[in-house]
Amino acid sequence: MRIRCYTDLSRLQTFEERFEYLRLNGVVGRDTFGFDRIFNQRFYTSPEWRRVRDAVIVRDNGCDLGVIGHEIYGQRIIIHHLNPFRLEDLEKRADILLDPEFLITTIHSTHNAIHYGDESQILTGPIVRTRNDTCPWRR
């Protein structure tokens, strides 16, 4: 398995290129932490995680995958680990967990698309509205 890093990711200019770089093609329903999920949930509420999380959001300008033009509004921001980690990494506080070089800002739908390879979940941009398009009886 290759180690993904922000330095390499930042060289890719488009959202699509960055998505392809990050795509994991995982399987929906496959346990990552199983009954040990409490350990990663504790980690995600720790003060050190919150500090790193805030720094990554600022670095990425609050944009999905750090791509200008994909600003995140009205959705929960997720910080994605570029490389999957295991319980052992949490137990020993591996560098991969808190180093911004291995983190990127994203949203829930993009995060799921990265993990499960489903591009249909990716938001492609604002919907172009037309007059009365939400009122079919006025057409």
MARBA-3410 file (N, C-alpha, C, O; in Angstrom, 1 decimal):
139
0.8,-1.2,0.0,0.0,0.0,0.0,0.9,1.2,0.0,1.8,1.3,0.8 ~ 0.5,2.2,-0.9,1.3,3.4,-0.9,0.9,4.4,0.2,-0.2,4.4,0.7 ~ 1.9,5.2,0.6,1.6,6.2,1.6,1.2,7.5,0.9,2.0,8.0,0.1 ~ 0.0,8.0,1.2,-0.5,9.2,0.5,-0.1,10.4,1.4,-0.1,10.2,2.7 ~ 0.3,11.5,0.8,0.6,12.7,1.6,0.1,14.0,1.0,-0.2,14.0,-0.2
-0.1,15.0,1.8,-0.6,16.3,1.4,0.3,16.9,0.3,-0.2,17.5,-0.6 ~ 1.6,16.8,0.5,2.5,17.4,-0.5,2.2,16.9,-1.9,2.2,17.7,-2.9 ~ 2.0,15.6,-2.1,1.7,15.0,-3.4,0.3,15.4,-3.8,0.1,15.8,-5.0 ~ -0.6,15.4,-2.9,-2.0,15.8,-3.2,-2.1,17.2,-3.7,-2.8,17.5,-4.6 ~ -1.4,18.1,-3.0,-1.5,19.5,-3.4,-0.9,19.8,-4.8,-1.2,20.9,-5.3
-0.2,18.9,-5.4,0.3,19.1,-6.7,-0.8,18.9,-7.8,-0.7,19.3,-8.9 ~ -1.8,18.2,-7.4,-3.0,17.9,-8.2,-3.9,19.1,-8.2,-4.4,19.4,-7.1 ~ -4.2,19.6,-9.3,-5.0,20.9,-9.3,-6.5,20.7,-9.3,-7.2,21.6,-8.7 ~ -7.0,19.7,-9.8,-8.5,19.5,-9.9,-9.0,18.6,-8.8,-8.3,17.8,-8.3 ~ -10.3,18.9,-8.5,-11.0,18.0,-7.5,-11.0,16.6,-8.0,-10.8,15.7,-7.2
-11.2,16.3,-9.3,-11.3,15.0,-9.8,-10.0,14.3,-9.6,-9.9,13.1,-9.3 ~ -8.9,15.0,-9.9,-7.5,14.4,-9.8,-7.3,14.0,-8.3,-6.7,12.9,-8.0 ~ -7.7,14.9,-7.4,-7.4,14.7,-6.0,-8.3,13.5,-5.5,-7.8,12.7,-4.7 ~ -9.5,13.4,-6.0,-10.4,12.3,-5.6,-9.8,11.0,-6.1,-9.7,10.0,-5.3 ~ -9.3,10.9,-7.3,-8.7,9.7,-7.8,-7.4,9.3,-7.0,-7.2,8.1,-6.8
-6.7,10.3,-6.6,-5.5,10.0,-5.8,-5.9,9.4,-4.4,-5.1,8.5,-3.9 ~ -7.0,9.8,-3.9,-7.4,9.4,-2.5,-8.3,8.2,-2.5,-8.4,7.5,-1.5 ~ -8.9,7.8,-3.6,-9.9,6.7,-3.7,-9.3,5.4,-3.1,-8.2,5.0,-3.5 ~ -10.1,4.8,-2.2,-9.7,3.6,-1.6,-10.4,2.3,-2.1,-9.9,1.2,-1.9 ~ -11.6,2.5,-2.7,-12.4,1.4,-3.2,-12.7,0.3,-2.1,-12.6,-0.9,-2.4
-13.0,0.8,-0.9,-13.3,-0.1,0.2,-14.7,-0.8,0.0,-15.4,-0.6,-1.0 ~ -15.1,-1.6,0.9,-16.3,-2.3,0.9,-17.2,-1.8,2.0,-16.9,-1.7,3.1 ~ -18.5,-1.4,1.6,-19.4,-0.9,2.5,-19.7,-2.0,3.6,-20.0,-3.2,3.2 ~ -19.7,-1.7,4.8,-20.1,-2.6,5.9,-18.9,-3.3,6.5,-19.0,-4.0,7.5 ~ -17.7,-3.2,5.9,-16.5,-3.9,6.4,-16.1,-3.1,7.7,-15.9,-1.9,7.6
-16.0,-3.9,8.8,-15.6,-3.2,10.0,-14.2,-2.7,10.0,-13.3,-3.3,9.5 ~ -14.0,-1.4,10.5,-12.7,-0.9,10.6,-12.2,-1.0,12.0,-11.1,-1.4,12.3 ~ -13.1,-0.7,13.0,-12.7,-0.8,14.4,-13.6,-1.7,15.2,-13.2,-2.1,16.3 ~ -14.7,-2.1,14.6,-15.6,-3.0,15.3,-16.0,-2.5,16.7,-16.4,-1.3,16.9 ~ -15.8,-3.4,17.7,-16.1,-3.0,19.1,-15.1,-2.1,19.7,-15.3,-1.6,20.8
-14.0,-1.9,19.0,-12.9,-0.9,19.5,-13.2,0.5,19.0,-12.3,1.4,19.2 ~ -14.3,0.8,18.4,-14.6,2.1,17.9,-14.5,3.2,19.0,-14.3,4.3,18.7 ~ -14.8,2.8,20.2,-14.7,3.8,21.3,-13.3,4.5,21.4,-13.2,5.6,21.8 ~ -12.3,3.7,21.0,-10.9,4.3,21.0,-10.7,5.4,20.0,-10.1,6.4,20.3 ~ -11.2,5.2,18.8,-11.1,6.3,17.8,-12.0,7.4,18.1,-11.7,8.6,17.8
-13.1,7.2,18.8,-14.0,8.3,19.1,-13.4,9.1,20.3,-13.6,10.3,20.3 ~ -12.7,8.5,21.2,-12.0,9.2,22.2,-10.9,10.1,21.6,-10.7,11.3,22.0 ~ -10.2,9.6,20.6,-9.2,10.3,19.9,-9.8,11.5,19.3,-9.2,12.6,19.3 ~ -10.9,11.4,18.6,-11.5,12.5,17.9,-12.1,13.6,18.8,-12.5,14.6,18.3 ~ -12.1,13.4,20.1,-12.6,14.4,21.0,-11.4,15.0,21.8,-11.6,15.8,22.7
-10.2,14.5,21.5,-9.0,15.0,22.3,-8.6,16.4,21.9,-8.8,16.8,20.7 ~ -8.0,17.2,22.8,-7.6,18.5,22.5,-6.6,18.6,21.4,-6.6,19.5,20.6 ~ -5.6,17.6,21.3,-4.6,17.7,20.3,-5.2,17.4,18.9,-4.8,18.1,17.9 ~ -6.3,16.6,18.8,-6.9,16.4,17.5,-7.7,17.6,17.1,-7.6,18.0,16.0 ~ -8.3,18.3,18.1,-9.1,19.5,17.7,-8.2,20.6,17.2,-8.5,21.4,16.3
-7.0,20.7,17.8,-6.0,21.7,17.4,-5.6,21.4,15.9,-5.5,22.3,15.1 ~ -5.2,20.2,15.7,-4.7,19.8,14.3,-5.9,20.0,13.3,-5.7,20.5,12.2 ~ -7.0,19.6,13.7,-8.2,19.7,12.8,-8.4,21.1,12.4,-8.6,21.4,11.2 ~ -8.4,22.0,13.3,-8.6,23.5,13.0,-7.5,24.0,12.1,-7.8,24.7,11.1 ~ -6.3,23.6,12.3,-5.2,24.0,11.5,-5.3,23.5,10.0,-5.0,24.2,9.1
-5.8,22.2,9.9,-6.0,21.7,8.6,-7.1,22.4,7.8,-7.0,22.6,6.6 ~ -8.2,22.7,8.5,-9.3,23.5,7.9,-8.8,24.8,7.4,-9.1,25.2,6.3 ~ -8.0,25.5,8.2,-7.4,26.8,7.7,-6.5,26.6,6.6,-6.6,27.3,5.6 ~ -5.6,25.6,6.6,-4.7,25.4,5.5,-5.4,25.1,4.2,-5.0,25.6,3.2 ~ -6.6,24.4,4.3,-7.3,24.0,3.1,-8.4,25.0,2.7,-9.2,24.8,1.9
-8.3,26.2,3.4,-9.3,27.3,3.1,-10.7,26.9,3.2,-11.6,27.4,2.6 ~ -11.0,25.9,4.1,-12.4,25.4,4.3,-13.0,24.8,3.0,-14.2,24.9,2.8 ~ -12.2,24.3,2.1,-12.6,23.7,0.9,-12.5,22.2,0.8,-11.6,21.6,1.4 ~ -13.5,21.6,0.2,-13.5,20.2,0.0,-12.3,19.7,-0.8,-12.1,20.2,-1.9 ~ -11.5,18.8,-0.2,-10.2,18.3,-0.7,-9.2,19.5,-0.9,-8.3,19.3,-1.6
-9.5,20.6,-0.3,-8.6,21.7,-0.4,-8.6,22.4,-1.7,-7.6,23.1,-2.1 ~ -9.6,22.2,-2.5,-9.7,22.8,-3.9,-10.6,24.1,-3.8,-11.7,24.0,-3.5 ~ -9.9,25.2,-4.2,-10.7,26.5,-4.3,-11.8,26.3,-5.3,-11.6,25.7,-6.3 ~ -13.0,26.8,-4.9,-14.2,26.6,-5.7,-15.1,25.5,-5.2,-16.2,25.4,-5.6 ~ -14.5,24.8,-4.2,-15.3,23.7,-3.5,-15.4,24.1,-2.0,-15.3,23.2,-1.2
-15.8,25.4,-1.8,-15.9,25.8,-0.4,-17.0,25.0,0.3,-18.0,24.7,-0.3 ~ -16.9,24.8,1.6,-17.8,24.0,2.3,-18.7,25.0,3.1,-18.3,25.7,4.0 ~ -20.0,25.0,2.7,-21.0,25.8,3.4,-22.2,24.9,3.8,-22.6,24.0,3.1 ~ -22.6,25.1,5.1,-23.8,24.4,5.6,-23.7,22.9,5.7,-24.7,22.2,5.8 ~ -22.5,22.4,5.7,-22.3,21.0,5.9,-21.2,20.8,7.0,-20.4,21.7,7.2
-21.2,19.7,7.6,-20.2,19.3,8.6,-18.9,19.1,7.9,-18.8,18.3,6.9 ~ -17.9,19.7,8.4,-16.5,19.4,7.9,-15.9,18.2,8.5,-16.0,18.0,9.7 ~ -15.3,17.3,7.7,-14.7,16.1,8.1,-13.2,16.3,7.8,-12.9,16.7,6.7 ~ -12.3,15.8,8.7,-10.9,15.8,8.3,-10.6,14.3,8.1,-10.7,13.4,8.9 ~ -10.2,14.1,6.8,-9.9,12.7,6.4,-8.5,12.4,6.5,-7.6,13.1,6.1
-8.2,11.2,7.1,-6.8,10.7,7.1,-6.5,10.1,5.7,-7.2,9.2,5.3 ~ -5.5,10.6,5.1,-5.1,10.1,3.8,-4.8,8.7,3.7,-4.9,8.0,2.7 ~ -4.3,8.1,4.8,-3.9,6.7,4.9,-4.7,6.1,6.1,-4.8,6.6,7.2 ~ -5.4,4.9,5.8,-6.1,4.3,6.8,-5.2,3.9,8.0,-4.1,3.6,7.8 ~ -5.8,4.0,9.2,-5.0,3.7,10.4,-5.7,2.6,11.1,-6.9,2.3,10.9
-4.9,1.9,12.0,-5.4,0.8,12.8,-5.5,1.1,14.3,-5.0,2.2,14.7 ~ -6.0,0.3,15.1,-6.1,0.4,16.5,-4.7,0.6,17.1,-4.5,1.4,18.0 ~ -3.7,-0.2,16.6,-2.3,-0.1,17.1,-1.8,1.3,16.9,-1.0,1.8,17.8 ~ -2.2,2.0,15.8,-1.7,3.4,15.6,-2.3,4.3,16.6,-1.6,5.2,17.1 ~ -3.5,4.1,17.0,-4.1,4.9,18.1,-3.4,4.7,19.4,-3.2,5.6,20.2
-3.2,3.4,19.7,-2.6,3.0,21.0,-1.2,3.7,21.2,-0.8,4.1,22.3 ~ -0.4,3.7,20.1,0.9,4.3,20.2,1.0,5.7,19.7,2.1,6.3,19.6 ~ -0.1,6.3,19.4,-0.2,7.7,18.9,0.8,7.9,17.8,1.6,8.8,17.8 ~ 0.6,7.1,16.7,1.5,7.2,15.6,1.5,8.6,14.9,0.4,9.2,15.0 ~ 2.6,9.0,14.3,2.7,10.3,13.7,1.6,10.5,12.6,1.1,11.6,12.4
1.2,9.4,12.0,0.2,9.5,10.9,-1.1,10.1,11.4,-1.9,10.6,10.6 ~ -1.4,10.0,12.7,-2.7,10.5,13.2,-2.8,12.0,13.3,-3.9,12.5,13.0 ~ -1.7,12.6,13.7,-1.8,14.1,14.0,-1.0,15.0,13.1,-0.9,16.2,13.3 ~ -0.3,14.4,12.1,0.5,15.2,11.2,-0.3,15.7,10.0,-0.9,14.9,9.3 ~ -0.4,17.0,9.9,-1.2,17.6,8.8,-0.8,17.1,7.4,-1.6,17.2,6.5
0.4,16.6,7.3,0.9,16.1,6.0,0.0,14.8,5.6,0.0,14.5,4.4 ~ -0.7,14.2,6.5,-1.5,13.1,6.2,-3.0,13.3,6.4,-3.7,12.3,6.6 ~ -3.4,14.6,6.3,-4.8,14.9,6.6,-5.3,15.9,5.5,-4.5,16.6,4.9 ~ -6.6,15.8,5.2,-7.3,16.7,4.2,-8.7,17.0,4.7,-9.3,16.2,5.3 ~ -9.2,18.2,4.4,-10.5,18.7,4.7,-11.5,18.1,3.6,-11.2,18.1,2.4
-12.6,17.6,4.1,-13.6,17.1,3.1,-15.0,17.2,3.8,-15.2,17.7,4.9 ~ -16.0,16.7,3.0,-17.4,16.7,3.5,-17.8,15.2,3.5,-17.1,14.3,3.0 ~ -18.9,14.9,4.2,-19.4,13.5,4.4,-19.5,12.8,3.0,-19.0,11.6,2.9 ~ -20.2,13.4,2.1,-20.4,12.6,0.8,-19.1,12.3,0.1,-18.9,11.3,-0.5 ~ -18.2,13.3,0.1,-16.9,13.1,-0.6,-16.1,12.0,0.2,-15.4,11.2,-0.4
-16.2,12.1,1.5,-15.5,11.1,2.4,-16.0,9.7,2.1,-15.1,8.8,1.9 ~ -17.3,9.5,2.0,-17.8,8.2,1.6,-17.4,7.8,0.2,-17.1,6.6,0.0 ~ -17.4,8.7,-0.7,-17.0,8.4,-2.1,-15.5,7.9,-2.1,-15.1,7.0,-2.8 ~ -14.6,8.6,-1.3,-13.2,8.2,-1.2,-13.1,6.7,-0.7,-12.4,5.9,-1.2 ~ -13.9,6.4,0.4,-13.7,5.1,1.0,-14.4,4.0,0.2,-13.8,2.9,0.1
-15.5,4.3,-0.5,-16.2,3.3,-1.2,-16.2,3.4,-2.7,-16.9,2.6,-3.4 ~ -15.5,4.4,-3.2,-15.3,4.5,-4.7,-16.6,4.9,-5.5,-16.7,4.5,-6.6 ~ -17.5,5.5,-4.8,-18.8,5.9,-5.5,-18.8,7.3,-5.8,-19.2,8.2,-5.0 ~ -18.5,7.7,-7.1,-18.4,9.1,-7.5,-19.8,9.7,-7.5,-19.9,11.0,-7.5 ~ -20.8,9.0,-7.5,-22.2,9.5,-7.6,-22.5,10.3,-6.3,-23.4,11.2,-6.3
-21.8,10.1,-5.2,-22.0,10.8,-4.0,-21.3,12.2,-4.0,-21.6,13.0,-3.1 ~ -20.4,12.4,-4.9,-19.7,13.7,-5.0,-20.6,14.8,-5.5,-21.2,14.7,-6.5 ~ -20.5,15.9,-4.8,-21.3,17.1,-5.2,-20.5,17.7,-6.3,-19.3,18.0,-6.2 ~ -21.1,18.0,-7.5,-20.4,18.5,-8.6,-20.5,20.0,-8.8,-19.8,20.6,-9.6 ~ -21.2,20.6,-7.9,-21.3,22.1,-8.0,-22.7,22.5,-7.8,-23.6,21.7,-7.5
-23.0,23.8,-7.8,-24.3,24.3,-7.5,-25.3,23.9,-8.6,-24.9,23.8,-9.8 ~ -26.5,23.7,-8.2,-27.6,23.3,-9.2,-28.0,24.6,-9.9,-28.2,25.6,-9.3 ~ -28.1,24.6,-11.2,-28.5,25.7,-12.0,-30.0,25.8,-11.9,-30.7,24.8,-12.4 ~ -30.6,26.8,-11.4,-32.0,26.9,-11.2,-32.6,27.7,-12.4,-32.0,28.5,-13.0 ~ -33.9,27.3,-12.7,-34.6,28.0,-13.8,-35.9,28.5,-13.2,-36.4,28.0,-12.1
-36.6,29.4,-13.8,-37.8,29.9,-13.3,-38.9,28.8,-13.2,-39.1,28.1,-14.2 ~ -39.5,28.7,-12.0,-40.6,27.8,-11.7,-40.1,26.3,-11.7,-41.0,25.4,-11.8 ~ -38.8,26.0,-11.6,-38.4,24.6,-11.7,-38.8,23.9,-10.4,-38.8,22.6,-10.4 ~ -39.2,24.6,-9.4,-39.7,23.9,-8.2,-41.2,23.9,-8.1,-41.8,23.4,-7.1 ~ -41.8,24.5,-9.1,-43.3,24.6,-9.1,-43.8,24.0,-10.4,-44.1,24.7,-11.4
-43.9,22.6,-10.5,-44.2,22.0,-11.8,-45.6,22.4,-12.4,-45.8,22.4,-13.6 ~ -46.5,22.9,-11.5,-47.8,23.3,-12.0,-47.8,24.7,-12.7,-48.8,25.1,-13.3 ~ -46.6,25.4,-12.6,-46.5,26.7,-13.2,-45.8,26.6,-14.6,-45.5,27.7,-15.1 ~ -45.4,25.5,-15.0,-44.7,25.4,-16.3,-45.5,25.6,-17.5,-45.0,25.6,-18.6
END
